[in-house]
Amino acid sequence: MVVLLGIKEVMTVVLAVHIIAELYGCNSEQISYVESLQPVFREVVNASGLTEITSRFHQFEPYGVTGFVLLAESHISIHTWPEYEYAAVDIYTCSTEKKANNALSVLLDHLKPKKVEIKKFYRGNVEQAPILGDTCFSNADVKSEF
């Protein structure tokens, strides 16, 4: 924080990054079953330096999965439609944007979609100094890789 002539200059802080990814042309076998997706999500979390609290995945019949990993930093979720070779993914984290991008990259490496559409939102653009250390990042740190 900078003080000029008694006036405080306040930094704009981004509290979280939210990536919404539409994955088209995924291998239908890989996105059909919990047994295939759960280990992928464990690797996504570990490789990205995120902290898993718990996870829950549901197997639809005859195929299809809805699942999420609750993170200390927020969550990652997936909903699959194997009959359309499609998966919808959300990565929401109050950690660094780099960790969110890494999580997406690891997931894409595993699922190998033929087409990806990404929307990225910076949540909680507030005008105040960060209170909780590195759980927030300033707009100057926001550099999109996607």
C-alpha positions in Angstrom: 0.0 0.0 0.0 1.3 3.5 -0.9 0.3 6.7 0.9 0.6 10.0 -1.0 -0.1 13.3 0.7 -2.3 11.5 3.2 -4.4 9.7 0.5 -4.1 6.0 0.5 -3.5 4.4 -2.9 -5.4 1.1 -2.8 -4.3 -1.9 -4.8 -6.9 -3.9 -6.7 -6.7 -7.6 -5.7 -8.1 -10.6 -7.5 -9.3 -13.1 -5.0 -9.7 -16.1 -7.3 -9.5 -17.4 -10.8 -12.3 -19.4 -12.4 -11.6 -21.4 -15.5 -14.5 -23.0 -17.4 -13.4 -25.5 -20.0 -15.5 -27.2 -22.7 -13.7 -30.3 -23.9 -14.8 -31.8 -27.2 -13.6 -34.9 -28.9 -12.4 -36.7 -25.7 -11.8 -40.4 -25.7 -15.3 -41.7 -24.7 -13.8 -44.7 -22.8 -11.6 -42.4 -20.6 -14.5 -40.1 -19.6 -17.1 -42.9 -19.2 -16.1 -44.3 -15.8 -15.1 -43.1 -12.3 -12.2 -45.6 -12.3 -10.6 -43.8 -15.3 -11.2 -40.2 -14.0 -10.4 -40.4 -10.3 -6.7 -41.1 -10.7 -6.4 -38.3 -13.3 -7.9 -35.8 -10.8 -5.5 -37.0 -8.1 -2.6 -36.3 -10.5 -4.1 -32.9 -11.5 -4.2 -31.8 -7.9 -0.8 -33.1 -6.9 1.0 -31.9 -10.0 -0.5 -28.4 -9.6 0.5 -28.0 -6.0 -3.1 -27.8 -4.8 -4.5 -29.2 -1.6 -7.2 -31.9 -1.7 -9.7 -31.9 1.2 -12.0 -34.6 -0.2 -13.4 -35.8 -3.4 -16.6 -37.4 -4.6 -17.4 -39.0 -8.0 -20.7 -40.4 -9.2 -21.0 -43.1 -11.9 -24.0 -42.8 -14.1 -25.4 -45.9 -15.9 -24.6 -47.0 -18.4 -21.8 -44.4 -18.5 -20.9 -40.9 -17.6 -19.4 -39.3 -14.5 -20.0 -36.2 -12.4 -17.2 -35.5 -9.9 -15.5 -32.9 -7.9 -12.4 -32.4 -5.8 -12.9 -30.0 -2.8 -9.7 -28.1 -2.4 -8.3 -26.0 0.4 -8.1 -23.4 -2.4 -11.7 -24.1 -3.7 -12.6 -26.9 -6.2 -12.3 -28.7 -9.5 -15.2 -30.4 -11.1 -16.1 -32.4 -14.2 -19.3 -33.6 -15.8 -19.0 -36.0 -18.8 -21.2 -37.0 -21.7 -19.2 -39.9 -23.3 -21.9 -40.4 -26.0 -20.9 -37.0 -27.2 -17.2 -37.3 -26.4 -17.7 -34.1 -24.2 -16.6 -33.0 -20.8 -17.4 -29.8 -18.9 -14.7 -28.8 -16.4 -14.5 -26.0 -13.8 -11.3 -25.1 -12.0 -11.9 -22.5 -9.3 -9.0 -21.5 -7.1 -8.0 -18.7 -4.7 -4.4 -19.8 -5.2 -2.3 -18.5 -8.0 -3.4 -18.3 -11.6 -0.3 -20.4 -12.4 -1.6 -23.3 -10.3 -5.1 -23.1 -12.0 -3.4 -23.1 -15.5 -1.2 -26.0 -14.5 -4.3 -28.0 -13.3 -5.9 -27.4 -16.7 -2.8 -28.3 -18.6 -2.4 -31.6 -16.7 -6.0 -32.4 -17.3 -5.8 -31.7 -21.0 -2.7 -33.8 -21.3 -4.7 -36.8 -19.9 -8.0 -36.3 -21.6 -6.5 -35.2 -25.0 -9.6 -33.4 -26.3 -9.6 -32.5 -30.0 -11.2 -29.1 -29.3 -11.1 -26.9 -26.2 -13.0 -23.7 -25.4 -11.8 -21.9 -22.4 -13.4 -19.0 -20.5 -11.5 -17.4 -17.6 -12.9 -15.2 -15.0 -11.1 -13.2 -12.3 -13.3 -13.3 -9.3 -13.5 -10.8 -6.5 -11.6 -7.8 -8.0 -11.6 -5.8 -4.7 -9.9 -2.6 -3.9 -7.9 -3.4 -0.8 -4.6 -4.8 0.4 -4.5 -8.6 0.5 -5.3 -9.8 4.0 -4.4 -13.5 3.8 -0.9 -13.5 2.3 -0.4 -15.3 -1.0 -4.0 -16.5 -1.2 -4.7 -13.4 -3.3 -2.8 -12.0 -6.2 -2.7 -8.5 -7.7 -3.9 -7.6 -11.2 -0.2 -7.2 -12.1 0.1 -10.9 -11.6 -2.7 -11.8 -14.0 -1.1 -13.1 -17.2 -3.2 -15.5 -19.1 -1.5 -18.5 -20.8 -4.7 -19.5 -22.5 
